[in-house]
Amino acid sequence: IKLFKILPHIIDTLLLVSAFMLLYTAGWPFFKSPWLIAKTLALFAYIGFGLIALKYGRNLKIKGLFFMLALGSVIYIILVAKTKMIFPF
């Protein structure tokens, strides 16, 4: 189905726009919330890991590894959002 090919791009675009709007409303570049930068960088990592996992991975082992890294990025983003700390562990 064509929707499954388009939907990830729409979701990633919305996530990026939301991240940049959040950074902008926090007073870019003079804000005092380093957790926002950590969250935004983790979002870029999630998108990169997802690209390798779904499109550019050469074999199943690499795709599986990058899928797990993408899931780890999502968990990190959620933990940082809840705790407002760069190292929420």
Secondary structure as a PSIPRED ss2 file (coil, helix, strand):
# PSIPRED VFORMAT (PSIPRED V4.0)

   1 I C   1.000  0.000  0.000
   2 K C   1.000  0.000  0.000
   3 L H   0.000  1.000  0.000
   4 F H   0.000  1.000  0.000
   5 K H   0.000  1.000  0.000
   6 I H   0.000  1.000  0.000
   7 L H   0.000  1.000  0.000
   8 P H   0.000  1.000  0.000
   9 H H   0.000  1.000  0.000
  10 I H   0.000  1.000  0.000
  11 I H   0.000  1.000  0.000
  12 D H   0.000  1.000  0.000
  13 T H   0.000  1.000  0.000
  14 L H   0.000  1.000  0.000
  15 L H   0.000  1.000  0.000
  16 L H   0.000  1.000  0.000
  17 V H   0.000  1.000  0.000
  18 S H   0.000  1.000  0.000
  19 A H   0.000  1.000  0.000
  20 F H   0.000  1.000  0.000
  21 M H   0.000  1.000  0.000
  22 L H   0.000  1.000  0.000
  23 L H   0.000  1.000  0.000
  24 Y H   0.000  1.000  0.000
  25 T H   0.000  1.000  0.000
  26 A C   1.000  0.000  0.000
  27 G C   1.000  0.000  0.000
  28 W C   1.000  0.000  0.000
  29 P C   1.000  0.000  0.000
  30 F C   1.000  0.000  0.000
  31 F C   1.000  0.000  0.000
  32 K C   1.000  0.000  0.000
  33 S C   1.000  0.000  0.000
  34 P H   0.000  1.000  0.000
  35 W H   0.000  1.000  0.000
  36 L H   0.000  1.000  0.000
  37 I H   0.000  1.000  0.000
  38 A H   0.000  1.000  0.000
  39 K H   0.000  1.000  0.000
  40 T H   0.000  1.000  0.000
  41 L H   0.000  1.000  0.000
  42 A H   0.000  1.000  0.000
  43 L H   0.000  1.000  0.000
  44 F H   0.000  1.000  0.000
  45 A H   0.000  1.000  0.000
  46 Y H   0.000  1.000  0.000
  47 I H   0.000  1.000  0.000
  48 G H   0.000  1.000  0.000
  49 F H   0.000  1.000  0.000
  50 G H   0.000  1.000  0.000
  51 L H   0.000  1.000  0.000
  52 I H   0.000  1.000  0.000
  53 A H   0.000  1.000  0.000
  54 L H   0.000  1.000  0.000
  55 K H   0.000  1.000  0.000
  56 Y H   0.000  1.000  0.000
  57 G C   1.000  0.000  0.000
  58 R C   1.000  0.000  0.000
  59 N C   1.000  0.000  0.000
  60 L H   0.000  1.000  0.000
  61 K H   0.000  1.000  0.000
  62 I H   0.000  1.000  0.000
  63 K H   0.000  1.000  0.000
  64 G H   0.000  1.000  0.000
  65 L H   0.000  1.000  0.000
  66 F H   0.000  1.000  0.000
  67 F H   0.000  1.000  0.000
  68 M H   0.000  1.000  0.000
  69 L H   0.000  1.000  0.000
  70 A H   0.000  1.000  0.000
  71 L H   0.000  1.000  0.000
  72 G H   0.000  1.000  0.000
  73 S H   0.000  1.000  0.000
  74 V H   0.000  1.000  0.000
  75 I H   0.000  1.000  0.000
  76 Y H   0.000  1.000  0.000
  77 I H   0.000  1.000  0.000
  78 I H   0.000  1.000  0.000
  79 L H   0.000  1.000  0.000
  80 V H   0.000  1.000  0.000
  81 A H   0.000  1.000  0.000
  82 K H   0.000  1.000  0.000
  83 T H   0.000  1.000  0.000
  84 K C   1.000  0.000  0.000
  85 M C   1.000  0.000  0.000
  86 I C   1.000  0.000  0.000
  87 F C   1.000  0.000  0.000
  88 P C   1.000  0.000  0.000
  89 F C   1.000  0.000  0.000
